[in-house]
């Protein structure tokens, strides 16, 4: 009964279970790398998608080469205020989710 209640409270527990642990690590690492590249949390915030399990829709490709993320970002509060992103960061994270393999792009939105 308690497990059923927890499942109904979480709502998306089945979706969370489908994200591999390596993708969870990759999403967290990608978010932290984007924050570091763009001046830290006092200057920069990633899009909401990077706060979803495994990077949500910001994780644009998973292959034998790793996880590729395309991360919109901007000054703190940009997204809740309805503003457009001012930065775009594209990263390739290792297949195990433990290392940044490549900073593909970091600059103005393309």
C-alpha positions in Angstrom: 0.0 0.0 0.0 2.8 2.4 0.9 4.6 1.6 -2.4 1.5 2.3 -4.4 1.0 5.6 -2.6 4.6 6.6 -3.3 4.2 5.6 -7.0 1.1 7.7 -7.3 2.8 10.7 -5.6 5.8 10.5 -8.0 3.6 9.9 -11.0 6.6 9.4 -13.3 8.4 6.7 -11.4 8.0 4.3 -14.4 9.7 6.9 -16.6 12.5 7.4 -14.2 13.2 3.7 -14.1 13.7 3.7 -17.8 16.6 6.1 -17.8 19.9 4.2 -17.5 22.2 5.2 -14.6 24.8 6.2 -17.2 22.4 8.7 -18.7 21.5 10.1 -15.2 25.2 10.7 -14.5 25.7 12.1 -18.0 22.9 14.6 -17.6 24.2 15.8 -14.2 27.7 16.1 -15.6 26.6 18.0 -18.7 24.5 20.5 -16.6 27.5 21.1 -14.2 29.9 21.5 -17.1 27.6 24.0 -18.9 27.3 26.0 -15.6 31.1 26.0 -15.2 31.7 27.0 -18.8 29.3 29.9 -18.6 30.3 31.6 -15.3 28.7 29.6 -12.6 25.3 29.6 -11.0 25.4 33.3 -10.1 25.7 34.2 -13.8 24.1 31.3 -15.6 21.2 28.9 -15.6 20.5 26.0 -17.8 17.1 25.3 -19.4 14.5 23.4 -17.3 15.2 20.3 -19.5 18.5 19.8 -17.8 16.8 19.5 -14.4 14.8 16.5 -15.7 15.9 12.9 -15.3 18.9 12.3 -17.7 18.6 15.7 -19.3 15.1 15.2 -20.7 14.8 16.6 -24.2 18.2 18.4 -23.9 19.8 14.9 -24.4 19.6 14.8 -28.2 21.5 11.7 -29.0 22.7 8.5 -27.3 25.2 6.3 -29.2 28.3 4.2 -28.7 30.2 7.5 -28.7 28.3 8.8 -25.6 25.5 11.1 -24.8 25.1 14.4 -26.7 23.4 17.3 -25.0 22.2 20.6 -26.5 21.7 22.9 -23.6 20.0 26.3 -23.9 20.9 28.7 -21.1 21.1 32.3 -20.0 21.1 34.6 -17.0 19.4 33.3 -13.8 15.6 33.5 -14.2 15.7 33.8 -18.0 13.2 30.9 -18.6 10.7 31.6 -15.8 10.6 35.2 -17.1 9.7 34.0 -20.6 13.0 35.2 -22.1 14.9 33.5 -24.9 18.2 31.7 -24.2 21.3 33.8 -24.7 23.7 30.9 -24.7 23.8 27.4 -26.2 26.2 24.7 -25.0 26.6 21.4 -26.9 28.5 18.6 -25.1 29.4 15.0 -25.7 29.6 13.0 -22.5 31.2 9.5 -22.3 29.0 6.4 -22.6 29.4 5.6 -18.9 28.4 9.2 -18.0 31.6 9.9 -16.1 33.6 12.3 -18.4 33.2 15.2 -20.7 34.5 13.9 -24.0 34.1 17.1 -26.0 32.8 20.6 -25.8 31.2 20.7 -29.3 29.9 24.3 -29.0 29.5 27.0 -26.4 28.3 30.4 -27.5 25.3 32.4 -28.8 22.3 30.3 -29.9 22.7 29.0 -33.4 
